[in-house]
Amino acid sequence: MKNEINLNYLESLRVTTLEKINNTPYPKQKLSFLFIYFEQILKTNNNNIKEAFLSEFIETYVDLIGEFEIWGVDPNYSLQLIEQLKKISDLKFLTNYQLTLRNQLTRIEQQYESLIQILEGKESVGYIYTKANFPLVYKDSLTQIYGIIDSITIRISKATNRNKFILIPSEVEIEKTISEQINISWELAIKLLKKYVRKPYPFHEVIISFDKREGIYEGNSLGLALSLAMLEELLKFYNPTYQIIIANNTAFTGGIDIDGNVRNTGEEIIKKKIHTIFFSPVKNFVFQKHEESYAFFALTQLQKIYPNRKLKLIAVEDINDVLNRRDLLKIKKVNPVIRTRKYIQKNRVVILLLFVLSVVLYLTNWWDFDSNPQLLIYENNQIKVCNSNKTLLWSTKTVPIPDYFIDKNCLTNDISLLYDINDDGTNEVILTKLYLWNELKSENREGIICFDNKRQTIWQFRFDKQITATNLSGSTNYLMSFIGVHKEGDKKILYVIARNEYFPTAVFGLDLNTGKIVTDIFWHSGHLAGGILFQDVNKKQKIFLAGINNGYECVAVMSLDLDNLSGQAIAPENYVLKDIPPAKLDKYLLIPKTDYAEYNGLRYNFPLFYQIKYYSKDKLLTIKTCESEMVGDIAANIQYNFNLDLSLNSIETADYFQLERDKLVRGGKLSYPLTYTPEYFQMLKDSIKYWDGNKFISLKELKK
């Protein structure tokens, strides 16, 4: 007999949760309260109850998830949050929020992977703190959430009759100790400035912006960070011969007095700050010398769990201890050209000088009139369309784009294309709509849009074929990615993958001039991760595809002749798509999940769609399969290298996969052989199944 759902308990929990989130100003604490509440609701099997008790909070939850960052939080909590987010993003009654939640899930998972790299003592690419950072510890800290890493942005201008300090955010009354610390830090910064600038202005307007904008900033422990940030910005404002640059990934704590002496924060607070700093990209943490024993004790306790985490604790007595250390603060002589430019910017003659300069550049043909798009750069939720000199032509807003679609700040060809579609010598810009919907003010997040070099729309395309199978009533929602362009006579055809929100995937070609489908459609029962256009050894044009076969619950790899792009791939009976004939497949292979994936309870392994590549020099087509829930280069990955006829060339196992599987083998949970051995590679080769036109067979049977 099933346990009855205690609605009174859920209602009481709802009221309590509402009170808690209304009584804290901190987003991470609000989210932690919602996390506990959502966990209880998700335990029920009744979707009506889930909808009733979650709907009230879902907008707040989505907003808080958008603000959430891994940094400063115990990774065990973050992992639980990721698992909850997966469950919530699959709830059908939250359709309007699913794409946003899944995008945020991808972002948080990427941050989580970076944090794990940091805790393992490895470099984390892409997360660098460049300012004077400080840990902000919450009042009434929760067990796994003590605070955040914040930083300060300072803006300085000349004032007429008094110093004026403006704080952002300013929603709450500034506590007296913060106001006093601001004045002390300013006087100290001005005193230090006079070593470089003889006569600074008597009065300034100073805008102090807390970058995280949590809303509650109490105490004086940001004094050291604030003084350094003020000095750094004062030197930029006055433009003397020397400037200071705070070392990347460095955080500071401790109040400060007018003589530069750093003050204590307290034993419990410094321990919580060490905890917060430990789970972040910070490499150097500077604090008051008398708290050295507390700090090292806290660090030692954490390093028992994560012994490879590299964090340098630096105890100081006064600000000079910081200024005299080149590993914390660089004193740099400013390039005279840069100083001159800054001087011009601060004086009224700048208009005349710029006018003269523009005339000279025009007459000497140095002015950049190139309007041909050559680069698509992604920065701060914007796609910037630039010419070959990186001069901005135009830009468009986006929602956050995952890191695997970005290579050295440029968009990859999976979701973007620069191509001269009409042979006029100027590239057009073709983008998927998935990350542009906010800018386009459209509910339609699926499809493709083509712009000219001036941002005028040439054509738009949306794929809305409705497909049915035994266990599926079709949807018309598809997410697009690109494979590549192939010329056929006068036509330039862009080959596209369209993934249905359920499991079918379509592959077809679009005429780049019109945005119309000009090929037949190939269907696959399972999401295809990506594809490559290539020529086989006989110079015949083919398409290589990799994805998941949902029916067989494993990775599928295939090739087709480009002129036979039609029909549907092999699938078990309940996954066969209705009214679509079988495709004329060139090759079709199944790569079953490994014993490691089976042990971890995965339904299927899957190919990493940003790791499907063609190496023309070696004539190899490669994919990486992921054998774990964690995605990325440090996860349990296996690389399969195929020749152009899709015969297997070689297999490589990732270090993480080898390490984790061998632990299970030696622990008796998986069978021998060990991973990086000829015997195991042979097992992987023998497990691959090949379609012979009637059934799947092994490699040995195929050779017969």
C-alpha positions as CSV (number, residue, x, y, z in Angstrom):
1,M,0.0,0.0,0.0
2,K,1.4,3.3,-1.0
3,N,2.1,6.0,1.6
4,E,-0.4,8.8,1.6
5,I,1.0,12.2,0.8
6,N,1.0,14.5,3.8
7,L,-0.4,17.7,2.4
8,N,-0.4,19.4,5.7
9,Y,3.3,18.8,6.1
10,L,4.0,20.1,2.6
11,E,1.9,23.2,3.2
12,S,3.7,23.9,6.5
13,L,7.0,23.5,4.6
14,R,5.8,25.9,1.9
15,V,5.0,28.6,4.5
16,T,8.3,28.1,6.3
17,T,10.3,28.3,3.1
18,L,8.5,31.5,2.0
19,E,9.4,33.1,5.4
20,K,13.0,32.0,5.1
21,I,13.6,33.4,1.6
22,N,11.9,36.6,2.5
23,N,14.1,37.1,5.6
24,T,17.6,36.8,4.0
25,P,19.1,39.2,1.5
26,Y,21.6,36.6,0.2
27,P,20.7,34.8,-3.1
28,K,22.8,31.7,-2.3
29,Q,20.9,31.3,1.0
30,K,17.6,31.8,-0.7
31,L,18.5,29.1,-3.2
32,S,19.6,26.7,-0.4
33,F,16.1,27.1,1.3
34,L,14.4,26.4,-2.1
35,F,16.7,23.5,-2.7
36,I,15.6,21.8,0.5
37,Y,11.9,22.6,-0.2
38,F,12.1,21.3,-3.8
39,E,13.8,18.1,-2.7
40,Q,10.8,17.3,-0.5
41,I,8.3,18.1,-3.3
42,L,10.2,16.0,-5.9
43,K,9.9,12.9,-3.6
44,T,6.2,12.7,-4.4
45,N,5.0,10.7,-7.4
46,N,2.0,12.9,-8.0
47,N,2.6,15.4,-10.8
48,N,-0.4,17.5,-9.8
49,I,1.1,18.0,-6.3
50,K,4.5,18.9,-7.8
51,E,2.9,21.5,-10.0
52,A,0.8,22.9,-7.2
53,F,3.7,23.3,-4.7
54,L,6.5,24.2,-7.2
55,S,4.7,26.8,-9.4
56,E,4.7,29.5,-6.8
57,F,8.4,29.4,-6.4
58,I,9.7,28.5,-9.9
59,E,10.3,32.1,-11.2
60,T,12.3,32.9,-8.0
61,Y,14.2,29.5,-8.4
62,V,15.0,30.3,-12.1
63,D,16.3,33.8,-11.2
64,L,18.4,32.4,-8.3
65,I,19.8,29.6,-10.5
66,G,20.8,32.3,-13.0
67,E,22.8,34.1,-10.3
68,F,24.3,31.0,-8.7
69,E,28.0,30.4,-9.0
70,I,29.9,27.3,-7.8
71,W,32.6,29.4,-6.2
72,G,32.8,29.4,-2.4
73,V,30.4,26.5,-2.1
74,D,31.2,22.9,-1.0
75,P,31.2,20.8,-4.3
76,N,29.0,18.1,-2.7
77,Y,26.2,20.7,-2.3
78,S,26.7,21.9,-5.9
79,L,26.5,18.3,-7.2
80,Q,23.2,17.8,-5.4
81,L,22.0,21.0,-6.9
82,I,23.0,19.9,-10.3
83,E,21.1,16.6,-9.9
84,Q,18.0,18.5,-8.7
85,L,18.2,20.9,-11.6
86,K,18.2,17.9,-14.0
87,K,15.0,16.6,-12.5
88,I,13.3,20.0,-12.5
89,S,14.3,20.8,-16.1
90,D,12.5,17.6,-17.2
91,L,9.2,18.5,-15.6
92,K,6.7,18.8,-18.4
93,F,4.6,21.5,-16.7
94,L,7.6,23.8,-16.7
95,T,8.0,23.9,-20.5
96,N,8.4,27.7,-20.5
97,Y,11.4,27.4,-18.3
98,Q,13.1,24.3,-19.6
99,L,15.5,25.8,-22.1
100,T,16.6,28.5,-19.6
101,L,17.1,25.8,-16.9
102,R,19.1,23.5,-19.2
103,N,21.3,26.4,-20.3
104,Q,22.0,27.2,-16.7
105,L,22.6,23.5,-15.9
106,T,25.3,23.4,-18.6
107,R,26.9,26.6,-17.2
108,I,26.9,25.2,-13.6
109,E,28.2,21.8,-14.8
110,Q,31.1,23.6,-16.5
111,Q,31.9,25.6,-13.4
112,Y,31.7,22.4,-11.4
113,E,34.2,20.7,-13.6
114,S,36.5,23.7,-13.3
115,L,36.3,23.6,-9.6
116,I,37.1,19.9,-9.5
117,Q,40.2,20.7,-11.6
118,I,41.2,23.4,-9.1
119,L,40.8,21.0,-6.2
120,E,42.9,18.4,-8.0
121,G,45.7,21.0,-8.3
122,K,45.2,21.6,-12.0
123,E,44.9,24.9,-13.9
124,S,41.4,26.0,-14.6
125,V,41.1,27.9,-17.9
126,G,38.6,30.7,-18.2
127,Y,38.0,31.7,-14.6
128,I,40.4,34.4,-13.5
129,Y,39.9,37.0,-10.8
130,T,41.7,40.2,-11.9
131,K,40.6,42.7,-9.2
132,A,41.1,43.2,-5.5
133,N,38.8,40.4,-4.3
134,F,37.6,39.7,-0.8
135,P,35.5,36.9,0.8
136,L,32.2,38.0,2.1
137,V,30.9,35.8,4.9
138,Y,27.2,35.6,5.5
139,K,25.5,36.1,8.9
140,D,24.0,32.8,10.1
141,S,26.1,30.8,7.6
142,L,24.7,27.4,6.5
143,T,26.9,24.3,6.7
144,Q,28.1,24.2,3.1
145,I,27.5,27.9,2.2
146,Y,29.5,30.4,4.1
147,G,29.7,33.3,1.7
148,I,30.9,34.5,-1.7
149,I,34.0,35.9,-3.4
150,D,33.3,39.6,-4.2
151,S,35.3,42.3,-5.8
152,I,35.3,46.1,-6.0
153,T,35.1,48.4,-9.0
154,I,36.2,52.0,-8.4
155,R,35.4,55.0,-10.6
156,I,37.1,58.4,-9.7
157,S,36.5,61.9,-11.0
158,K,37.3,65.4,-9.9
159,A,35.0,67.1,-7.4
160,T,34.6,70.8,-6.5
161,N,34.1,71.3,-2.8
162,R,34.2,68.0,-0.9
163,N,34.9,64.3,-1.2
164,K,31.8,62.4,-2.2
165,F,31.5,58.6,-1.9
166,I,28.7,56.7,-3.8
167,L,28.1,53.0,-3.0
168,I,26.5,50.6,-5.4
169,P,24.3,48.8,-4.4
170,S,22.7,51.3,-2.0
171,E,19.4,49.6,-1.3
172,V,20.2,49.4,2.5
173,E,21.6,51.9,4.9
174,I,25.4,51.7,5.1
175,E,26.7,50.4,8.4
176,K,28.8,52.9,10.3
177,T,31.9,50.8,10.3
178,I,31.8,50.5,6.5
179,S,31.4,54.2,6.1
180,E,34.3,54.8,8.5
181,Q,36.4,52.2,6.7
182,I,35.8,53.9,3.3
183,N,37.1,57.2,4.6
184,I,40.1,55.6,6.2
185,S,41.0,53.5,3.1
186,W,40.6,56.7,1.0
187,E,42.9,58.8,3.2
188,L,45.5,55.9,3.1
189,A,45.3,55.6,-0.6
190,I,45.8,59.3,-1.1
191,K,48.8,59.2,1.2
192,L,50.3,56.4,-0.8
193,L,49.4,58.2,-4.1
194,K,51.6,61.1,-3.1
195,K,54.7,59.0,-3.7
196,Y,53.9,59.1,-7.4
197,V,51.8,62.3,-7.8
198,R,52.9,65.5,-6.1
199,K,49.7,67.5,-6.0
200,P,46.5,65.5,-6.4
201,Y,43.2,67.4,-6.5
202,P,41.8,68.3,-3.1
203,F,38.5,66.7,-3.7
204,H,37.2,63.7,-5.6
205,E,33.9,61.9,-6.4
206,V,34.4,58.2,-5.9
207,I,31.9,55.5,-7.0
208,I,32.4,52.2,-5.2
209,S,30.6,49.3,-6.8
210,F,30.4,45.9,-5.2
211,D,30.4,43.6,-8.3
212,K,28.2,40.8,-6.9
213,R,25.7,43.4,-5.5
214,E,24.5,41.2,-2.7
215,G,23.0,44.1,-0.9
216,I,24.3,43.7,2.6
217,Y,27.9,44.7,3.3
218,E,28.8,44.9,7.0
219,G,32.0,45.2,9.1
220,N,35.3,46.6,8.0
221,S,37.1,43.4,6.8
222,L,37.1,44.7,3.2
223,G,39.5,47.5,4.2
224,L,42.7,46.1,2.8
225,A,41.1,45.1,-0.6
226,L,39.3,48.5,-0.7
227,S,42.6,50.5,-0.1
228,L,44.4,48.6,-2.8
229,A,41.5,49.0,-5.3
230,M,41.4,52.8,-4.6
231,L,45.2,53.1,-5.0
232,E,45.1,51.2,-8.3
233,E,42.4,53.4,-9.7
234,L,43.9,56.6,-8.5
235,L,47.1,55.8,-10.4
236,K,45.0,55.1,-13.5
237,F,43.2,58.4,-13.0
238,Y,46.3,60.6,-12.5
239,N,48.3,58.7,-15.1
240,P,51.8,58.9,-13.5
241,T,54.9,57.1,-14.7
242,Y,54.1,54.0,-12.6
243,Q,51.0,51.9,-12.0
244,I,50.3,48.9,-9.8
245,I,48.6,45.7,-10.9
246,I,47.1,43.3,-8.4
247,A,48.1,39.7,-9.1
248,N,45.4,37.5,-10.7
249,N,43.3,35.2,-8.4
250,T,44.3,37.0,-5.2
251,A,41.9,37.8,-2.4
252,F,42.4,40.0,0.7
253,T,40.7,40.3,4.1
254,G,41.1,42.6,7.1
255,G,40.2,46.1,8.1
256,I,42.9,48.8,7.9
257,D,43.8,51.9,9.8
258,I,45.2,55.3,8.5
259,D,48.8,54.0,9.1
260,G,48.1,50.9,7.0
261,N,48.0,48.4,9.8
262,V,45.8,45.4,9.0
263,R,43.2,44.4,11.6
264,N,42.0,41.0,12.8
265,T,38.7,39.5,11.6
266,G,38.2,36.8,14.3
267,E,38.8,33.1,14.6
268,E,35.5,31.8,13.4
269,I,35.2,34.3,10.6
270,I,38.7,33.6,9.2
271,K,38.0,29.9,9.2
272,K,34.8,30.5,7.2
273,K,36.6,32.7,4.8
274,I,39.3,30.0,4.2
275,H,36.4,27.6,3.5
276,T,34.9,30.1,1.0
277,I,38.3,30.8,-0.7
278,F,39.2,27.1,-0.8
279,F,36.4,26.3,-3.2
280,S,37.2,29.1,-5.8
281,P,39.9,29.9,-8.3
282,V,41.8,32.0,-5.7
283,K,45.5,31.1,-5.5
284,N,46.7,33.7,-2.9
285,F,44.9,34.7,0.2
286,V,46.2,37.6,2.3
287,F,45.1,38.2,5.9
288,Q,46.3,39.5,9.3
289,K,49.4,37.8,10.7
290,H,47.9,37.1,14.1
291,E,45.3,34.9,12.5
292,E,47.9,32.7,10.8
293,S,47.3,29.6,13.1
294,Y,43.5,29.7,12.6
295,A,43.9,30.0,8.9
296,F,46.4,27.2,8.5
297,F,44.3,24.9,10.7
298,A,41.3,25.5,8.5
299,L,43.3,25.0,5.4
300,T,44.8,21.8,6.7
301,Q,41.4,20.3,7.5
302,L,40.2,21.0,4.0
303,Q,43.3,19.6,2.4
304,K,42.7,16.3,4.2
305,I,39.8,15.9,1.7
306,Y,41.5,17.7,-1.2
307,P,45.2,17.3,-0.7
308,N,46.2,18.6,-4.1
309,R,44.4,22.0,-3.8
310,K,47.0,24.7,-4.3
311,L,46.3,27.7,-2.1
312,K,49.0,30.0,-0.7
313,L,48.2,31.7,2.6
314,I,50.0,35.0,3.1
315,A,50.0,36.6,6.5
316,V,50.8,40.4,6.7
317,E,50.9,43.1,9.3
318,D,50.4,46.2,7.2
319,I,49.8,47.3,3.7
320,N,53.5,47.7,3.0
321,D,53.9,44.0,3.3
322,V,51.6,43.7,0.3
323,L,53.1,46.6,-1.7
324,N,56.6,45.1,-1.3
325,R,55.7,41.7,-2.6
326,R,55.9,41.3,-6.4
327,D,54.0,38.0,-6.3
328,L,51.0,40.0,-5.0
329,L,51.5,43.4,-6.6
330,K,53.4,44.4,-9.7
331,I,54.7,48.0,-10.0
332,K,54.8,48.6,-13.8
333,K,56.3,51.5,-15.7
334,V,53.6,52.8,-18.1
335,N,54.2,52.9,-21.8
336,P,54.7,56.5,-22.9
337,V,52.3,56.1,-25.8
338,I,49.6,54.9,-23.5
339,R,50.3,57.7,-21.0
340,T,50.0,60.2,-23.9
341,R,46.7,58.8,-25.0
342,K,45.2,58.9,-21.5
343,Y,46.4,62.5,-21.2
344,I,44.7,63.5,-24.4
345,Q,41.5,61.8,-23.3
346,K,41.4,64.0,-20.1
347,N,41.8,67.4,-22.0
348,R,39.5,69.4,-24.1
349,V,41.9,69.5,-27.1
350,V,41.0,65.9,-27.7
351,I,38.3,66.8,-30.2
352,L,40.7,68.8,-32.4
353,L,43.4,66.2,-32.1
354,L,41.0,63.4,-33.1
355,F,39.8,65.4,-36.0
356,V,43.4,66.1,-37.3
357,L,44.2,62.4,-36.8
358,S,41.2,61.2,-38.7
359,V,42.1,63.5,-41.7
360,V,45.6,62.1,-41.7
361,L,44.4,58.5,-41.5
362,Y,41.9,59.1,-44.3
363,L,44.4,60.8,-46.6
364,T,46.9,58.0,-46.1
365,N,44.3,55.2,-46.5
366,W,45.0,53.9,-43.0
367,W,41.3,54.1,-42.0
368,D,39.7,50.8,-41.6
369,F,36.8,50.7,-44.1
370,D,36.7,46.9,-44.3
371,S,33.0,45.9,-43.8
372,N,33.5,42.2,-44.6
373,P,32.6,39.9,-41.6
374,Q,35.5,37.6,-40.9
375,L,35.2,36.9,-37.1
376,L,32.3,36.0,-34.8
377,I,33.5,36.9,-31.3
378,Y,31.5,36.0,-28.1
379,E,31.9,38.4,-25.2
380,N,29.6,39.3,-22.3
381,N,26.5,37.6,-23.8
382,Q,27.1,39.3,-27.1
383,I,28.0,38.0,-30.6
384,K,30.3,40.6,-32.1
385,V,30.6,40.5,-35.9
386,C,34.1,41.8,-36.8
387,N,36.2,42.3,-39.8
388,S,39.7,40.8,-40.2
389,N,41.2,43.6,-38.1
390,K,38.7,42.7,-35.2
391,T,36.9,46.0,-35.9
392,L,33.3,45.7,-34.7
393,L,30.8,45.8,-37.6
394,W,27.7,45.1,-35.5
395,S,26.6,42.9,-32.5
396,T,23.7,41.0,-31.2
397,K,22.7,40.0,-27.7
398,T,22.5,36.4,-26.7
399,V,21.6,34.2,-23.7
400,P,24.7,32.5,-22.2
401,I,26.5,30.3,-24.8
402,P,28.2,27.1,-23.5
403,D,32.0,27.1,-23.5
404,Y,32.2,24.1,-25.9
405,F,30.7,26.4,-28.7
406,I,33.5,28.9,-28.2
407,D,37.2,28.6,-29.3
408,K,39.5,31.4,-28.3
409,N,36.5,33.7,-27.9
410,C,35.2,32.9,-31.4
411,L,32.1,30.9,-32.1
412,T,32.6,27.4,-33.5
413,N,31.1,26.3,-36.8
414,D,28.5,24.1,-34.9
415,I,26.2,27.1,-34.4
416,S,27.6,29.8,-36.7
417,L,28.8,30.3,-40.2
418,L,30.5,33.1,-42.2
419,Y,30.0,32.5,-46.0
420,D,29.7,34.5,-49.2
421,I,26.4,33.1,-50.3
422,N,26.0,35.3,-53.4
423,D,29.7,35.6,-54.6
424,D,29.8,39.4,-54.1
425,G,33.0,39.2,-52.1
426,T,31.3,39.9,-48.8
427,N,30.4,37.2,-46.2
428,E,26.9,36.7,-44.9
429,V,26.4,35.7,-41.2
430,I,24.3,32.5,-40.6
431,L,23.4,31.7,-37.0
432,T,21.2,29.3,-35.1
433,K,18.4,31.0,-33.2
434,L,18.9,29.0,-30.0
435,Y,20.9,31.7,-28.3
436,L,19.4,34.7,-30.0
437,W,15.8,34.5,-29.0
438,N,16.0,37.2,-26.3
439,E,17.5,39.7,-28.9
440,L,15.1,38.7,-31.6
441,K,12.1,39.3,-29.2
442,S,10.6,36.0,-30.5
443,E,9.1,33.0,-28.8
444,N,10.6,30.9,-31.6
445,R,13.9,29.7,-30.2
446,E,14.4,27.1,-33.0
447,G,15.6,27.7,-36.5
448,I,18.3,29.5,-38.4
449,I,18.7,33.1,-39.5
450,C,20.9,34.7,-42.2
451,F,22.1,38.3,-42.0
452,D,24.0,40.4,-44.5
453,N,27.1,42.4,-43.4
454,K,24.9,45.3,-42.2
455,R,22.7,43.1,-40.0
456,Q,19.7,43.1,-42.4
457,T,17.8,39.7,-42.4
458,I,18.1,37.9,-45.7
459,W,16.1,34.8,-44.8
460,Q,14.9,32.7,-41.8
461,F,14.3,29.0,-41.6
462,R,12.3,26.8,-39.2
463,F,12.0,23.1,-39.4
464,D,8.7,21.8,-38.1
465,K,8.2,18.2,-39.5
466,Q,5.9,16.2,-37.2
467,I,7.1,12.6,-36.7
468,T,5.5,9.7,-34.9
469,A,6.7,6.3,-33.7
470,T,5.1,3.5,-31.6
471,N,5.7,5.3,-28.3
472,L,5.8,8.9,-29.5
473,S,3.4,11.5,-30.5
474,G,5.6,13.9,-32.4
475,S,6.7,17.4,-31.6
476,T,7.5,20.3,-34.0
477,N,10.3,21.7,-31.9
478,Y,13.8,21.2,-33.1
479,L,17.2,22.7,-32.1
480,M,19.7,23.2,-35.0
481,S,23.4,22.8,-35.5
482,F,25.6,22.9,-38.6
483,I,27.7,20.2,-40.2
484,G,29.2,22.1,-43.2
485,V,28.8,23.5,-46.7
486,H,29.1,21.5,-49.9
487,K,28.9,23.0,-53.4
488,E,26.7,21.2,-56.0
489,G,26.9,23.0,-59.3
490,D,25.8,26.6,-58.7
491,K,24.2,25.7,-55.3
492,K,25.9,26.2,-52.0
493,I,24.2,23.7,-49.6
494,L,24.5,24.0,-45.8
495,Y,24.0,20.6,-44.1
496,V,22.1,20.9,-40.9
497,I,21.2,18.6,-37.9
498,A,17.8,19.2,-36.4
499,R,17.2,17.6,-33.0
500,N,13.6,17.1,-31.9
501,E,12.9,17.8,-28.3
502,Y,12.1,14.1,-28.0
503,F,14.5,11.6,-29.6
504,P,14.3,11.8,-33.5
505,T,16.9,13.8,-35.4
506,A,16.8,15.0,-39.0
507,V,19.7,15.7,-41.3
508,F,19.2,17.7,-44.5
509,G,20.6,20.4,-46.8
510,L,19.6,24.1,-47.1
511,D,20.2,26.3,-50.1
512,L,22.3,29.2,-48.6
513,N,20.8,31.7,-51.1
514,T,17.2,31.0,-50.1
515,G,17.1,29.1,-46.8
516,K,15.0,26.4,-48.4
517,I,15.5,22.6,-48.0
518,V,16.9,21.3,-51.3
519,T,17.8,17.7,-50.3
520,D,15.9,14.7,-49.0
521,I,15.8,14.2,-45.2
522,F,17.7,11.5,-43.3
523,W,16.1,10.5,-40.0
524,H,17.7,8.9,-36.9
525,S,15.9,7.5,-33.8
526,G,18.1,9.2,-31.3
527,H,19.9,12.5,-31.1
528,L,22.9,13.0,-33.4
529,A,25.6,14.9,-31.7
530,G,27.3,16.1,-34.9
531,G,28.7,15.3,-38.3
532,I,31.4,15.9,-40.9
533,L,31.4,16.1,-44.7
534,F,34.3,14.2,-46.2
535,Q,35.6,12.5,-49.3
536,D,36.3,8.8,-49.2
537,V,39.4,7.2,-50.8
538,N,37.4,7.1,-54.1
539,K,36.8,10.9,-53.9
540,K,33.1,10.2,-53.3
541,Q,31.3,12.8,-51.1
542,K,30.0,11.4,-47.9
543,I,28.7,12.5,-44.5
544,F,29.9,11.0,-41.2
545,L,27.5,11.2,-38.3
546,A,27.6,10.2,-34.6
547,G,25.0,10.1,-31.9
548,I,22.8,7.9,-29.7
549,N,20.5,5.2,-30.9
550,N,17.8,5.4,-28.2
551,G,16.4,1.9,-29.0
552,Y,19.8,0.1,-28.7
553,E,20.8,2.5,-25.9
554,C,24.3,3.2,-27.0
555,V,26.5,5.3,-29.3
556,A,25.9,4.9,-33.1
557,V,28.4,5.9,-35.8
558,M,27.4,5.9,-39.5
559,S,28.3,7.2,-43.0
560,L,26.0,7.9,-46.0
561,D,26.6,8.9,-49.5
562,L,25.6,12.6,-49.7
563,D,23.4,11.9,-52.7
564,N,21.5,9.2,-50.7
565,L,20.5,11.4,-47.8
566,S,17.0,10.0,-47.2
567,G,15.1,7.4,-45.2
568,Q,15.7,6.4,-41.6
569,A,18.4,4.5,-39.8
570,I,18.1,1.2,-38.1
571,A,16.1,1.1,-34.9
572,P,14.2,-1.5,-32.8
573,E,10.6,-1.9,-33.6
574,N,9.2,0.5,-31.0
575,Y,11.6,3.2,-32.1
576,V,10.9,2.9,-35.9
577,L,9.5,6.2,-37.2
578,K,6.2,5.8,-39.1
579,D,5.9,6.2,-42.8
580,I,9.6,6.6,-43.5
581,P,11.4,4.0,-45.5
582,P,14.8,2.5,-44.5
583,A,17.8,4.6,-45.5
584,K,20.6,3.4,-47.8
585,L,23.3,3.4,-45.3
586,D,26.9,3.1,-46.3
587,K,28.1,1.9,-42.8
588,Y,26.4,1.8,-39.5
589,L,28.1,0.8,-36.2
590,L,27.0,0.5,-32.6
591,I,29.5,1.2,-29.8
592,P,28.0,-0.3,-26.6
593,K,28.5,1.3,-23.2
594,T,31.4,0.0,-21.2
595,D,31.4,-2.0,-18.0
596,Y,32.2,1.3,-16.2
597,A,29.1,3.0,-17.6
598,E,27.0,-0.1,-16.7
599,Y,28.4,0.0,-13.1
600,N,27.4,3.7,-12.9
601,G,23.9,3.0,-14.0
602,L,23.9,5.0,-17.3
603,R,21.2,4.2,-19.7
604,Y,23.6,4.8,-22.6
605,N,27.0,6.3,-23.3
606,F,27.0,9.2,-25.7
607,P,29.4,11.1,-28.0
608,L,30.7,14.5,-27.1
609,F,29.4,16.7,-29.9
610,Y,32.3,19.2,-29.7
611,Q,34.7,16.2,-30.2
612,I,33.6,14.9,-33.5
613,K,36.6,15.6,-35.8
614,Y,38.2,14.9,-39.1
615,Y,42.0,14.9,-39.3
616,S,42.8,15.3,-43.0
617,K,46.5,14.7,-42.7
618,D,46.0,11.3,-41.1
619,K,42.7,10.6,-43.0
620,L,41.0,9.8,-39.7
621,L,37.4,10.4,-38.4
622,T,37.3,10.5,-34.6
623,I,34.7,10.7,-31.9
624,K,34.9,10.7,-28.1
625,T,32.3,8.7,-26.1
626,C,31.5,9.7,-22.6
627,E,31.0,6.8,-20.2
628,S,29.9,8.9,-17.2
629,E,27.4,11.5,-16.2
630,M,30.1,14.1,-15.9
631,V,30.9,15.7,-19.3
632,G,34.1,17.2,-20.4
633,D,37.7,16.5,-21.2
634,I,38.4,15.3,-17.6
635,A,35.5,12.9,-17.6
636,A,35.4,9.2,-18.4
637,N,36.0,9.5,-22.1
638,I,37.1,7.0,-24.8
639,Q,38.4,8.2,-28.3
640,Y,37.6,6.0,-31.3
641,N,39.6,6.7,-34.5
642,F,38.1,5.4,-37.7
643,N,39.5,5.2,-41.2
644,L,37.5,6.8,-44.1
645,D,35.7,3.5,-44.7
646,L,34.7,3.4,-41.1
647,S,36.9,0.5,-40.2
648,L,38.4,1.0,-36.7
649,N,41.9,2.4,-36.7
650,S,42.7,2.7,-33.0
651,I,41.2,3.4,-29.5
652,E,42.5,5.7,-26.8
653,T,41.2,5.9,-23.2
654,A,41.3,9.2,-21.2
655,D,43.4,9.3,-18.1
656,Y,40.3,9.9,-15.8
657,F,38.5,6.9,-17.3
658,Q,41.6,4.7,-16.9
659,L,42.1,5.9,-13.3
660,E,38.5,5.5,-12.1
661,R,37.9,2.1,-13.9
662,D,41.1,0.6,-12.6
663,K,40.1,1.6,-9.0
664,L,36.9,-0.5,-9.5
665,V,38.8,-3.4,-11.0
666,R,41.3,-3.5,-8.2
667,G,38.5,-3.2,-5.7
668,G,36.8,-6.3,-7.2
669,K,33.8,-4.3,-8.5
670,L,34.7,-4.7,-12.2
671,S,36.4,-7.6,-13.9
672,Y,40.0,-7.6,-15.2
673,P,41.8,-6.7,-17.4
674,L,43.0,-3.3,-16.4
675,T,42.1,-0.4,-18.7
676,Y,45.3,0.6,-20.5
677,T,46.2,-2.9,-21.7
678,P,46.0,-4.7,-25.1
679,E,43.5,-7.1,-23.6
680,Y,41.0,-4.3,-22.6
681,F,41.4,-2.5,-26.0
682,Q,40.7,-5.8,-27.7
683,M,37.5,-6.1,-25.5
684,L,36.4,-2.7,-26.7
685,K,37.1,-3.6,-30.3
686,D,35.2,-6.9,-30.0
687,S,32.2,-5.2,-28.4
688,I,31.5,-3.0,-31.5
689,K,28.6,-4.2,-33.6
690,Y,28.4,-3.8,-37.4
691,W,25.2,-3.7,-39.5
692,D,25.5,-6.2,-42.4
693,G,22.2,-5.2,-44.1
694,N,20.1,-7.6,-42.1
695,K,21.4,-7.7,-38.5
696,F,24.2,-6.5,-36.3
697,I,27.3,-8.7,-36.2
698,S,30.8,-8.7,-34.6
699,L,34.0,-7.7,-36.4
700,K,35.0,-11.4,-36.6
701,E,31.8,-12.3,-38.3
702,L,32.2,-9.3,-40.6
703,K,35.6,-10.4,-41.7
704,K,34.3,-13.9,-42.5
